[in-house]
């Protein structure tokens, strides 16, 4: 009897179109192969609420009808530990969770209070229990949940600026970041409690330096290593809208960012062309200076079109196989799995190899057929 459990995990989901099923047309078969398919909810799905003044100039809200398309594609677990979870207030957060749950997608990482946001999702298949937890480091004021406040589960970080040459005015400082100790201890407590109930623990983290090629913040590594030391088996990173390195730490995979996956967004033209916006984008990513007219609903840097699907095969408390499939996002915002014979396959593999080496990880990428095997 086959006792394997198959999981597929992808990056950010922000589906907002007339025909939500269409964005998954080129990857649906891969998602549906899995027993459990996971993605990161990056937008609110609600018709209620008003813009949260605590947020940024990019607030995200989509038509709730799109949630049905996400569910029909095969997704059944999703994190809402997002820096956009409170973009339209309490009602929109509650609506988003309800729409997904009503469509058979288990939501974690956000809720009506801190206890609810930290509550794990536990699933079981073929005798294997898998527990999921989700947290967010990219936090506007009052976006994180508290004892009696809605929001997402926090994994906050402290930033310090170290002067390197005190006698040289204007010299750039060294930027140091550390996990918030209270949040770190809460996460480790969550993992320890969950580990008592399940065979494997998967932790999703919404974190990192958005759009910066390869670069990781110090706190990401600390959180990731501490989580694995505490019992986590896989770390799935999101938020940066660009692929980040993969690390194998003590035999466990850390995907620092899975990038965008199914993403529809149109920035207002008056905002997009403001000089300060152009300057800020170019500092984050040199290739991000304008909108490619072919990519009207995907106005991101060229490298943001690269993405991956993570495949995890487990049995009881063992990761039998962990691999990833290269994919590319087209001008219709549709992700497409690549075959080894596709030129883009090598492009994505070379990119992942380069950025992983750039951050000093010696992760081995072994090509087998149309996927890259890690474990």
C-alpha positions in Angstrom: 0.0 0.0 0.0 1.4 3.4 -1.0 1.7 5.6 2.2 3.4 8.6 0.5 1.9 12.0 0.8 2.5 14.6 -1.9 2.6 18.3 -1.3 3.1 21.2 -3.7 3.9 24.7 -2.5 4.0 27.9 -4.5 4.5 31.6 -3.9 2.1 34.6 -3.7 -1.5 34.4 -4.9 -3.2 37.6 -6.0 -5.8 36.5 -8.5 -8.2 39.2 -9.6 -9.7 38.8 -13.1 -13.0 38.1 -14.9 -12.1 34.4 -15.4 -10.0 33.4 -12.3 -9.6 29.8 -13.5 -7.7 31.0 -16.6 -4.6 32.1 -14.6 -4.0 28.4 -13.6 -4.6 26.9 -17.1 -0.9 26.1 -17.6 -0.2 24.6 -14.2 -3.5 23.1 -13.0 -2.4 19.6 -13.7 0.7 19.9 -11.5 -1.2 21.4 -8.6 -3.9 18.7 -8.7 -1.3 15.9 -8.5 -0.8 16.9 -4.9 -2.7 15.7 -1.8 -2.1 19.1 -0.3 -1.4 22.3 -2.3 -0.3 25.4 -0.5 0.0 29.1 -1.5 0.4 32.5 0.1 -2.7 34.8 0.0 -1.3 38.2 -0.9 -4.5 40.2 -1.2 -7.8 40.7 0.6 -10.9 39.3 -1.0 -13.8 41.4 0.1 -16.3 44.1 -0.9 -16.3 45.6 2.6 -13.9 47.9 4.5 -12.0 51.1 3.8 -8.3 51.7 3.1 -6.3 51.3 6.3 -4.3 54.5 6.9 -1.6 52.5 8.6 -0.8 50.7 5.3 1.4 51.7 2.3 0.4 53.3 -1.0 -0.1 49.8 -2.5 -3.2 48.4 -0.9 -4.6 45.2 -2.3 -8.2 44.1 -2.7 -9.8 41.6 -5.1 -13.3 40.4 -6.0 -14.2 37.4 -3.8 -15.4 35.4 -6.8 -11.7 34.8 -7.5 -11.4 32.6 -4.5 -13.4 29.9 -6.2 -10.9 29.8 -9.0 -8.0 29.3 -6.5 -9.9 26.4 -4.9 -10.8 24.8 -8.3 -7.2 24.9 -9.2 -6.5 22.4 -6.4 -5.3 24.6 -3.5 -6.5 23.5 -0.1 -4.1 25.2 2.4 -3.1 28.9 2.3 -1.3 31.3 4.6 -2.8 34.8 5.1 0.1 36.0 7.2 0.6 38.8 4.8 1.6 42.5 5.0 -1.7 43.2 3.1 -4.0 41.3 5.4 -5.3 44.5 7.1 -5.3 46.7 4.0 -9.0 47.2 4.2 -9.5 46.6 7.9 -11.1 44.0 10.1 -14.1 43.2 7.9 -12.0 42.5 4.8 -9.6 40.3 6.8 -12.6 38.3 8.2 -14.2 38.1 4.8 -11.0 36.8 3.1 -10.6 34.0 5.6 -14.3 33.1 5.3 -14.3 33.0 1.5 -11.4 30.6 1.5 -12.7 28.4 4.2 -16.1 28.2 2.5 -14.4 27.0 -0.6 -12.5 24.2 1.2 -9.2 26.0 1.6 -7.8 25.9 5.1 -6.3 29.3 6.2 -3.6 29.9 8.7 -1.5 32.8 9.9 -4.2 35.4 10.5 -7.4 35.7 12.5 -9.6 37.7 14.9 -6.9 37.6 17.6 -3.4 36.4 18.3 -4.4 32.9 19.4 -6.4 32.4 16.2 -3.6 33.7 14.0 -1.1 31.4 15.7 -3.3 28.3 15.4 -1.9 25.6 13.2 -3.6 23.7 10.4 -3.3 20.0 10.8 -4.0 17.6 7.9 -3.7 13.9 7.6 -3.3 11.5 4.6 -2.1 7.9 4.4 -1.3 7.7 8.1 0.9 10.9 8.0 0.0 14.0 10.0 1.4 17.3 8.8 1.2 20.5 10.7 1.4 24.0 9.2 2.2 27.3 10.8 2.6 30.8 9.3 4.0 34.1 10.4 4.8 37.6 8.9 7.8 39.9 9.4 6.6 42.7 7.0 4.3 44.6 9.4 2.7 48.0 9.2 1.5 49.4 12.5 -1.4 47.4 13.9 -1.3 44.8 11.2 -0.2 42.1 13.6 -2.7 40.3 15.8 -2.7 40.8 19.6 -4.6 39.3 22.4 -7.9 41.1 21.4 -6.9 42.5 18.0 -7.3 41.0 14.6 -4.3 40.6 12.3 -1.5 38.2 11.3 0.9 36.1 13.4 4.0 38.2 13.9 7.6 37.4 13.4 8.9 40.9 13.9 12.5 42.0 13.5 14.7 44.7 15.0 17.0 46.8 12.7 20.2 48.4 13.9 22.6 50.5 11.9 26.3 50.1 12.8 28.7 52.9 12.0 31.8 51.4 10.3 34.0 54.5 10.1 33.2 57.2 12.6 35.7 59.5 11.2 34.2 59.3 7.7 30.9 61.2 7.5 28.5 59.7 5.0 30.0 56.3 5.0 27.1 53.7 4.6 26.5 51.8 7.8 26.3 48.0 8.2 22.6 47.0 8.6 22.0 44.4 11.3 18.6 42.7 11.8 17.5 40.4 14.6 14.3 38.5 15.4 12.1 40.0 18.0 12.8 37.7 21.0 9.1 37.6 22.1 8.0 36.5 18.7 10.8 34.0 18.3 10.0 32.3 21.6 6.3 32.2 20.6 7.1 30.6 17.3 9.4 28.0 18.9 6.7 27.3 21.4 4.1 26.8 18.6 6.5 24.4 16.8 7.2 22.4 19.9 3.5 22.0 20.7 2.6 21.1 17.2 5.5 18.6 16.9 3.8 16.6 19.7 0.7 16.1 17.5 2.1 15.6 14.0 4.8 13.8 12.1 6.1 16.8 10.1 6.0 20.6 10.6 6.0 23.1 7.7 6.5 26.8 8.6 5.6 29.6 6.2 7.4 32.9 6.6 6.4 36.2 5.0 9.6 38.1 5.2 12.7 39.4 3.5 14.1 42.2 1.3 11.6 42.7 -1.6 13.0 42.8 -5.2 16.6 42.7 -4.1 18.5 40.0 -6.0 19.7 37.1 -3.8 20.2 39.3 -0.7 18.9 38.0 2.6 18.4 39.9 5.8 20.2 38.6 8.9 17.0 37.9 10.8 15.7 35.5 8.1 18.5 33.1 8.6 18.2 33.3 12.4 14.4 32.6 12.3 14.9 29.8 9.8 17.7 28.0 11.6 16.0 28.4 15.0 12.7 27.0 13.6 14.5 23.9 12.2 16.5 23.5 15.5 13.1 23.7 17.2 11.6 20.9 15.1 10.4 22.4 11.8 11.0 20.2 8.7 10.5 22.7 5.9 10.5 26.5 5.7 8.6 28.2 2.9 9.4 31.9 2.4 7.3 34.5 0.6 6.9 38.3 0.1 10.0 39.4 -1.8 8.2 39.0 -5.3 11.5 37.6 -6.6 13.1 34.2 -6.1 15.6 33.9 -3.3 18.3 31.2 -2.4 17.6 27.7 -1.2 19.5 26.4 1.8 19.7 22.9 3.2 20.2 23.3 6.9 20.7 20.1 9.0 19.1 18.1 6.1 16.0 20.4 6.0 15.1 22.7 3.1 14.7 26.4 3.5 13.1 28.2 0.5 13.8 31.8 1.3 11.3 33.1 -1.2 9.1 31.3 -3.8 8.4 34.6 -5.6 5.0 35.4 -7.2 3.0 32.6 -8.6 -0.5 33.8 -9.8 -0.6 37.5 -9.6 -2.8 40.2 -11.1 -2.2 43.8 -10.4 -2.3 47.1 -12.1 -0.6 50.1 -10.5 -2.2 53.5 -11.1 -0.2 55.2 -13.8 -0.1 58.5 -11.9 1.7 56.6 -9.0 3.9 54.5 -11.2 5.6 57.4 -13.0 6.2 59.6 -10.1 10.0 60.4 -9.9 10.3 59.2 -6.3 8.7 55.9 -7.2 11.0 55.4 -10.2 14.0 56.1 -8.1 12.9 53.8 -5.4 12.2 50.9 -7.8 15.6 51.3 -9.6 17.4 51.2 -6.2 15.7 47.9 -5.4 16.2 46.3 -8.8 18.2 48.0 -11.6 16.0 46.5 -14.3 12.8 47.8 -12.8 12.4 51.2 -14.4 9.2 51.0 -16.3 6.2 48.9 -17.3 6.6 46.5 -20.2 3.4 47.1 -22.2 3.1 43.3 -22.8 2.9 42.7 -19.0 0.0 45.0 -18.1 -1.2 43.0 -15.1 2.3 42.0 -14.0 4.4 45.2 -13.6 7.3 43.7 -11.9 11.1 43.4 -12.7 12.0 41.0 -15.4 13.5 38.5 -12.9 10.1 38.4 -11.1 8.7 36.4 -14.0 10.8 33.5 -12.8 9.1 31.3 -10.3 9.1 27.7 -9.0 6.8 25.0 -7.7 8.1 23.0 -4.7 7.3 19.3 -4.6 7.5 17.5 -1.3 7.0 13.7 -0.9 6.8 12.5 2.7 5.9 9.4 4.6 5.3 9.5 8.4 8.1 11.7 9.8 10.4 11.4 6.8 11.0 13.8 3.9 11.5 11.2 1.2 12.0 13.6 -1.6 12.1 17.4 -2.0 12.4 19.0 -5.4 11.4 22.1 -7.4 10.1 22.7 -10.9 11.2 25.8 -12.8 8.3 28.0 -14.1 7.9 31.2 -15.9 5.1 33.8 -15.8 3.9 35.0 -19.1 2.3 38.3 -20.3 -1.1 37.2 -19.1 0.2 36.6 -15.6 0.0 32.9 -16.0 2.7 30.6 -14.5 3.9 27.9 -16.9 5.9 24.9 -15.8 9.0 24.4 -17.9 10.4 21.3 -19.5 14.1 20.6 -19.5 14.1 21.2 -23.3 12.8 24.7 -22.8 15.5 27.5 -22.9 13.8 29.1 -19.9 14.4 26.0 -17.8 18.1 26.6 -17.9 17.6 30.3 -17.4 15.7 29.7 -14.1 18.1 27.0 -13.0 21.1 29.2 -13.6 19.5 32.1 -11.8 18.7 29.9 -8.7 22.3 28.5 -8.8 23.8 31.9 -9.0 21.8 33.6 -6.3 22.2 30.6 -4.0 26.0 30.7 -4.4 26.0 34.5 -3.9 24.6 34.0 -0.4 27.3 31.3 0.3 25.1 28.3 0.3 26.5 25.1 -1.2 23.0 23.6 -2.0 23.2 20.9 -4.6 20.8 21.2 -7.5 20.4 17.8 -9.2 18.5 17.8 -12.4 16.2 14.8 -12.9 13.8 15.0 -15.9 11.9 18.3 -15.6 12.7 19.0 -12.0 15.6 19.8 -9.7 16.0 17.5 -6.7 17.3 18.7 -3.4 16.7 15.7 -1.1 
